[in-house]
Amino acid sequence: MKAEILEEVKKEIEKMLAAGFIRPCRYAEWISSIVPVEKKDGRWRVAIDFRDLNRATPKDEYPMPVAETLINAAAGHKVLSFMDGNAGYNQIFMAPEDIHKTAFRVPGAVGLFEYVVMTFGLKNAGATFQRAMNYIFHDLIGKLVEIYIDDVVVKSVSMEGHLDDLRRVLDRTRKFGLRMNPKKCAFGVTAGQFLGFLVHERGIEIGLKSQEAVRTMQPPTTKKELQRLIGKINFGQNSRAFDEIKRYLTTPPVLVPPQQDRPFYIYLSVADTSIASVVVQLYDGVEKVVFYLSRRMLDAETRYPEVEKLCLCLFFTCTKLHHILLTAEIIVICKSDVVKHMLSAPVLKGRLALMSDTIEDATELRLWSLEKIKENKARVARAYNKKVRPKEFQVGDLVWEAVLPLGTRDKAYGKWSPNWHGPYKVVQALKGNAYMLEELSGEKFPVAVNGQHLKKYFPSMWDDGQ
């Protein structure tokens, strides 16, 4: 290791010692090596090569959130706040019995150290941190906040509501001692970067870094560079076409989050060496893009008949977006009727049978999901209707009227104040569950009373005795 790099490594080790992230290690069973990594600003970060330890570590199967779903959920909101965890994984302490496994050595007679806190590079660090974030914000996720590991976005439809939402999130971070990096936070903005995409009220766009990378690309100058370019974009034979491609890639249409109450239109397209699809939805008669998908075909796939290439494209799209398309209506648009081709074959075998079975299984699962949703809605409706029954009264019925406003007390009676007045007699039933009442003495009410504030009067044994 070069002397100047070693000096930077020593400085980083001293910082981590002062912060309490690491401590000297005396007896180690696992020893890993360091990998100095230069940052964009010229500073150096000390990474640890935990590959041997990770191979011996069982995988934590905690379910991680789907990035596409989080991006769709964050888009379409008027006000956004973006936050990033400070020192990320280092905010979680290592289990005391596992500290010795994180030991690493620093060359130059600096010494042997071990991590007291969870560090980057460990196999299950991401799942552990996501579990902690889900525990902290479990009742807010999906409603006013979206979280992917240490990336947090607070979303609101108005500035007034956003202040309350942001206060709830920050109170929660303060309660659990979660620290955020102020240099990477942006509060009360209309657009921002989230998981590599630009999200805002109108929808989703590709990130600024991706646009800049395309914008600064140089035309190919050698045969090898041209072949590499063709492998990426399949066309672009001269400088003019190359500039046109760059212009299009840096100004794509804005993507909109998928809506399950609208049908999805899937456009399929195949080329000699690639397949692609576009998923759109209609808004006021205008098609708006929801997803772009594409991939290169394998060498064997390039020799498929064209209709089977389209089947492959549909199979690829349905597999990739099964979590979005599962409970929605799908309309496939292409040059050939791929669904008819798969269903009309007398005997399905090989790759076509695999594609057909997968799509049929997805269709059956979709129908089953829709049936379950329908059953759950009916069950909830039955439970609601059992508890909340409309009050209907007939002319001549005796009713009680609720004391309004609710909770009003008579000073003469205190907590024993009655909750209902009456009884009164129903003299006329109006539309909208309203009724005209009169007192038993014959004096009529000047205004109608909502049926929600009435309940039927049943004479007591004392009334019968009288």
Secondary structure as UniProt FT lines:
FT   HELIX           3..19
FT   STRAND          22..24
FT   STRAND          32..38
FT   TURN            40..41
FT   STRAND          44..49
FT   HELIX           51..55
FT   HELIX           67..74
FT   TURN            75..76
FT   STRAND          79..85
FT   HELIX           88..91
FT   HELIX           96..102
FT   STRAND          104..106
FT   TURN            107..110
FT   STRAND          111..115
FT   TURN            120..121
FT   TURN            123..124
FT   HELIX           125..136
FT   TURN            137..140
FT   TURN            142..144
FT   STRAND          145..148
FT   TURN            149..150
FT   STRAND          151..156
FT   HELIX           159..176
FT   HELIX           182..184
FT   STRAND          186..189
FT   STRAND          191..194
FT   TURN            195..196
FT   STRAND          197..200
FT   TURN            201..202
FT   STRAND          203..206
FT   HELIX           208..215
FT   HELIX           223..233
FT   HELIX           239..250
FT   TURN            260..261
FT   STRAND          264..270
FT   STRAND          274..283
FT   TURN            284..285
FT   STRAND          286..296
FT   TURN            299..300
FT   HELIX           301..303
FT   HELIX           306..320
FT   HELIX           322..325
FT   TURN            326..327
FT   STRAND          330..333
FT   HELIX           338..344
FT   HELIX           350..387
FT   TURN            395..396
FT   STRAND          398..402
FT   TURN            406..407
FT   TURN            411..413
FT   HELIX           414..416
FT   STRAND          420..430
FT   TURN            431..433
FT   STRAND          434..439
FT   TURN            440..441
FT   STRAND          449..450
FT   HELIX           451..453
FT   STRAND          454..456
FT   HELIX           461..465
//
